[in-house]
Amino acid sequence: MVVLVDQRSFTFNRMRESTAMIESKEMEYDLLKRAQAGDEEARNLMVESNLRLVASYANKYSQYTKVPWEDLFQEGTIGLFTAISKFDLSTGNKFSTYASWWILQSCSKAVYSNNLVRVPTKLQDLYNNYVKLKIDYHKEFHRDPKPEEIAPLLGVSVKRLETAIQTGQAILSTDIQVNGEGHNTQFDDGGVTFQDLIEDENSVDPVEVVAAEQINEQLNEAIDTLTPKEKEIFFTLFEATGNKFQVKRQMVKDGLASSVGEVDRIYNNAVLRMKNYLGENPYEPDSN
């Protein structure tokens, strides 16, 4: 097993030693094949050789969240283990691109499990109003209301209210203080409120920021695999509005291709090459 450490400097020194271990794609695929067959030495070599990738995501997330770098790094390494076991060798795709999605996913879970996760303001307000009505309802009827009973009073659907309740309870159960009588201190003067536990609505969502950075980086890498002619034709058609056939004819006149059909072939080949480079997103992000 690879021992995960919490000393950042030691981790970086270890990465410097293992960066150049894998010298070619063929060697990488051979190690992946062996690792998936149960070869622990091959798996550990794959992990150590990709620790820089894990560290890069830990560094990015640490700029926007209070989750310790060491925790992000260890969660990202778990994602790397998953990528090694699930990577489809038959695709011919780049492993680091595939692995980055799993590392991103693992780091995202670490961030969202932290007690300061930004909740949409409307959902937060809905939950606050629900709690107030719930207290009044209980005082009058001596029982808690069902969502279908209180949703019309709040002017929302039952499903929307249930989502707000689940979100609010998940945060309250881990963060809100409880006084000696077992009541939520959010209703006591000077106590901690639900609002106190939610980050500012204008704060940066680290998961969204890092995911956007990752997409941009990988798109730029994919674009760099194109020839100058492919880049020009791809971007011209991608950004074109109106009659694209006329745009293609103009490119033929400019000497970029001998015919409209060749323009189409070059464009389609460029798209296919980028798709092959990027591969498929191995997971669907959790819906909120």
VMD Tcl script that draws the C-alpha trace (Angstrom):
set ca {
  {0.00 0.00 0.00}
  {1.07 3.60 -0.60}
  {1.45 5.43 2.70}
  {-0.29 8.80 2.59}
  {1.57 11.44 4.55}
  {0.51 14.76 5.97}
  {3.86 16.52 5.63}
  {3.54 18.76 2.58}
  {7.27 19.30 2.03}
  {8.01 15.58 2.22}
  {5.22 14.92 -0.27}
  {6.69 17.35 -2.80}
  {10.16 15.86 -2.40}
  {8.67 12.42 -3.03}
  {6.96 13.68 -6.17}
  {10.17 15.16 -7.56}
  {11.80 11.76 -7.28}
  {8.99 9.90 -9.05}
  {7.93 12.35 -11.76}
  {10.00 10.82 -14.56}
  {9.30 7.18 -13.71}
  {6.97 6.60 -16.69}
  {8.76 7.37 -19.93}
  {6.11 6.59 -22.55}
  {2.42 5.95 -23.13}
  {3.21 2.32 -23.87}
  {4.92 1.94 -20.50}
  {2.03 3.70 -18.80}
  {-0.54 1.39 -20.39}
  {1.54 -1.66 -19.46}
  {1.64 -0.50 -15.83}
  {-2.12 0.16 -15.86}
  {-2.81 -3.30 -17.27}
  {-0.66 -4.90 -14.58}
  {-2.19 -2.73 -11.85}
  {-5.71 -3.70 -12.86}
  {-4.64 -7.35 -12.77}
  {-3.60 -6.97 -9.14}
  {0.08 -6.04 -9.42}
  {0.59 -3.84 -6.37}
  {4.03 -2.66 -7.45}
  {2.66 -1.42 -10.79}
  {-0.26 0.30 -9.07}
  {2.01 2.06 -6.59}
  {4.27 3.22 -9.40}
  {1.25 4.63 -11.25}
  {0.14 6.44 -8.10}
  {3.57 7.89 -7.30}
  {4.04 9.01 -10.90}
  {0.78 10.98 -10.83}
  {1.08 12.60 -7.40}
  {1.95 15.93 -9.02}
  {-1.47 15.89 -10.66}
  {-3.12 15.27 -7.29}
  {-1.08 18.02 -5.66}
  {-2.05 20.50 -8.38}
  {-5.73 20.04 -7.55}
  {-5.08 20.19 -3.80}
  {-3.26 23.48 -4.39}
  {-6.13 24.88 -6.46}
  {-8.81 23.94 -3.92}
  {-6.76 25.20 -0.97}
  {-6.98 28.71 -2.44}
  {-10.77 28.75 -2.07}
  {-11.59 26.52 0.90}
  {-10.64 26.01 4.53}
  {-10.21 22.27 4.06}
  {-6.56 21.44 4.98}
  {-4.23 20.82 2.04}
  {-3.26 17.42 3.44}
  {-6.92 16.33 3.50}
  {-7.43 17.47 -0.08}
  {-4.28 15.69 -1.17}
  {-5.27 12.42 0.48}
  {-8.81 12.57 -0.93}
  {-7.39 13.32 -4.36}
  {-5.10 10.31 -4.05}
  {-8.13 8.14 -3.36}
  {-9.61 9.46 -6.61}
  {-6.37 8.54 -8.37}
  {-6.65 4.97 -7.07}
  {-10.19 4.83 -8.47}
  {-9.04 6.12 -11.85}
  {-6.35 3.46 -12.06}
  {-8.84 0.69 -11.39}
  {-11.54 2.01 -13.75}
  {-9.52 3.30 -16.71}
  {-10.54 1.64 -19.97}
  {-7.35 0.67 -21.76}
  {-9.21 -0.01 -25.01}
  {-10.02 3.68 -25.54}
  {-6.45 4.78 -26.12}
  {-7.23 7.98 -24.20}
  {-4.74 9.92 -22.13}
  {-4.73 8.57 -18.56}
  {-4.00 11.87 -16.83}
  {-7.05 13.48 -18.44}
  {-9.25 10.63 -17.21}
  {-7.65 10.59 -13.76}
  {-8.15 14.32 -13.30}
  {-11.93 13.84 -13.32}
  {-11.75 11.33 -10.48}
  {-9.32 13.49 -8.52}
  {-11.64 16.45 -9.00}
  {-14.60 14.37 -7.82}
  {-12.82 13.20 -4.67}
  {-11.61 16.68 -3.77}
  {-15.10 18.06 -4.41}
  {-16.59 15.62 -1.91}
  {-14.01 16.69 0.67}
  {-14.97 20.34 0.14}
  {-18.72 19.69 0.28}
  {-18.37 17.59 3.44}
  {-16.78 20.59 5.12}
  {-19.18 22.57 7.31}
  {-19.04 25.74 5.22}
  {-20.76 24.80 1.98}
  {-22.50 27.58 0.13}
  {-26.24 26.98 -0.18}
  {-28.30 28.93 -2.72}
  {-29.89 31.95 -1.03}
  {-33.45 31.10 -2.16}
  {-33.15 27.59 -0.78}
  {-31.72 28.93 2.45}
  {-34.58 31.46 2.82}
  {-37.15 28.77 2.09}
  {-35.75 26.55 4.82}
  {-35.68 29.44 7.32}
  {-39.35 30.23 6.56}
  {-40.23 26.55 6.85}
  {-38.65 26.34 10.31}
  {-40.62 29.39 11.49}
  {-43.92 28.01 10.20}
  {-43.12 24.59 11.62}
  {-42.72 26.07 15.11}
  {-46.03 27.94 14.86}
  {-47.76 24.85 13.48}
  {-46.45 22.67 16.30}
  {-47.61 25.15 18.93}
  {-51.15 25.11 17.54}
  {-51.58 21.46 16.54}
  {-49.00 19.79 18.81}
  {-47.35 17.96 15.93}
  {-44.99 18.69 13.08}
  {-46.58 19.52 9.74}
  {-46.17 17.34 6.66}
  {-44.50 18.97 3.67}
  {-47.73 18.80 1.66}
  {-49.52 20.71 4.42}
  {-47.04 23.55 4.61}
  {-45.84 23.85 1.02}
  {-48.97 25.78 -0.14}
  {-48.44 28.28 2.69}
  {-44.93 28.92 1.40}
  {-46.02 29.08 -2.23}
  {-43.72 26.29 -3.42}
  {-44.10 22.71 -4.60}
  {-43.79 19.82 -2.16}
  {-40.66 18.60 -3.96}
  {-39.01 22.01 -3.69}
  {-39.78 22.18 0.03}
  {-38.47 18.67 0.63}
  {-35.21 19.65 -1.08}
  {-34.88 22.70 1.18}
  {-35.60 20.60 4.28}
  {-33.02 17.97 3.36}
  {-30.39 20.60 2.63}
  {-31.07 22.54 5.82}
  {-31.16 19.48 8.06}
  {-27.91 18.14 6.62}
  {-26.11 21.33 7.62}
  {-27.88 21.79 10.94}
  {-27.18 18.24 12.02}
  {-23.42 18.78 11.80}
  {-22.95 22.44 12.67}
  {-25.70 23.99 14.76}
  {-25.19 24.15 18.50}
  {-27.82 22.76 20.87}
  {-28.53 24.19 24.28}
  {-29.06 22.23 27.46}
  {-32.80 21.76 26.88}
  {-32.28 20.24 23.44}
  {-33.58 23.21 21.44}
  {-31.73 24.73 18.49}
  {-29.86 27.81 19.64}
  {-30.81 29.59 16.42}
  {-33.99 30.63 18.23}
  {-32.20 31.84 21.36}
  {-30.95 35.39 21.72}
  {-27.25 35.51 21.03}
  {-27.19 31.97 19.67}
  {-25.82 30.63 16.43}
  {-28.19 31.10 13.52}
  {-28.59 29.12 10.34}
  {-27.34 32.17 8.48}
  {-24.18 32.17 10.60}
  {-23.33 28.72 9.29}
  {-23.71 29.54 5.60}
  {-21.00 31.20 3.58}
  {-21.78 34.51 1.94}
  {-23.78 34.10 -1.27}
  {-21.11 36.06 -3.10}
  {-18.32 33.76 -1.94}
  {-16.50 31.60 -4.43}
  {-17.63 28.01 -4.87}
  {-14.27 26.17 -4.98}
  {-15.70 23.19 -6.83}
  {-17.12 25.34 -9.62}
  {-13.92 27.38 -9.91}
  {-11.55 24.41 -10.03}
  {-13.83 22.48 -12.40}
  {-13.92 25.47 -14.76}
  {-10.13 25.78 -14.59}
  {-9.76 22.09 -15.33}
  {-12.06 22.26 -18.35}
  {-10.23 25.30 -19.74}
  {-6.82 23.72 -19.24}
  {-7.81 20.47 -20.92}
  {-9.55 22.23 -23.79}
  {-6.42 24.27 -24.40}
  {-4.35 21.10 -24.36}
  {-6.74 19.45 -26.83}
  {-6.63 22.51 -29.11}
  {-2.83 22.40 -29.08}
  {-3.00 18.97 -30.76}
  {-4.46 20.62 -33.88}
  {-2.46 21.92 -36.83}
  {-2.53 25.68 -37.56}
  {-4.94 25.08 -40.47}
  {-7.24 22.93 -38.32}
  {-7.26 25.58 -35.60}
  {-8.17 28.36 -38.04}
  {-10.98 26.37 -39.67}
  {-12.29 25.07 -36.33}
  {-12.46 28.48 -34.66}
  {-13.81 30.24 -37.75}
  {-16.72 27.80 -38.05}
  {-17.23 27.51 -34.30}
  {-17.57 31.26 -33.88}
  {-19.44 31.89 -37.14}
  {-23.03 33.10 -37.04}
  {-25.53 33.20 -39.87}
  {-24.90 31.35 -43.14}
  {-21.97 29.01 -42.43}
  {-21.93 27.80 -46.03}
  {-20.85 31.27 -47.12}
  {-18.16 31.21 -44.44}
  {-16.89 27.91 -45.82}
  {-16.85 29.28 -49.38}
  {-14.83 32.25 -48.17}
  {-12.29 29.90 -46.56}
  {-11.95 28.11 -49.91}
  {-11.33 31.46 -51.60}
  {-8.72 32.27 -48.95}
  {-6.89 29.05 -49.82}
  {-7.52 27.18 -46.57}
  {-9.08 24.27 -48.49}
  {-9.73 23.21 -52.07}
  {-13.48 22.77 -51.58}
  {-16.31 23.16 -49.08}
  {-16.22 19.41 -48.60}
  {-12.59 19.59 -47.57}
  {-13.44 22.34 -45.07}
  {-16.01 20.00 -43.52}
  {-13.54 17.12 -43.40}
  {-10.86 19.26 -41.72}
  {-13.38 20.60 -39.19}
  {-14.77 17.15 -38.37}
  {-11.29 15.68 -38.04}
  {-10.34 18.47 -35.65}
  {-13.41 17.83 -33.48}
  {-12.74 14.09 -33.47}
  {-9.11 14.56 -32.52}
  {-10.04 16.77 -29.58}
  {-12.72 14.32 -28.44}
  {-10.22 11.47 -28.57}
  {-7.72 13.54 -26.60}
  {-10.20 14.53 -23.91}
  {-11.95 11.16 -23.66}
  {-15.20 10.86 -21.73}
  {-16.11 12.35 -18.38}
  {-16.13 9.19 -16.20}
  {-18.72 10.41 -13.75}
  {-21.81 12.54 -13.60}
  {-21.53 15.31 -10.98}
  {-23.90 14.93 -8.06}
  {-26.97 17.08 -8.50}
  {-27.80 19.52 -5.72}
}
mol new
graphics top color blue
foreach p $ca { graphics top sphere $p radius 0.5 }
foreach p [lrange $ca 0 end-1] q [lrange $ca 1 end] { graphics top cylinder $p $q radius 0.2 }
display resetview
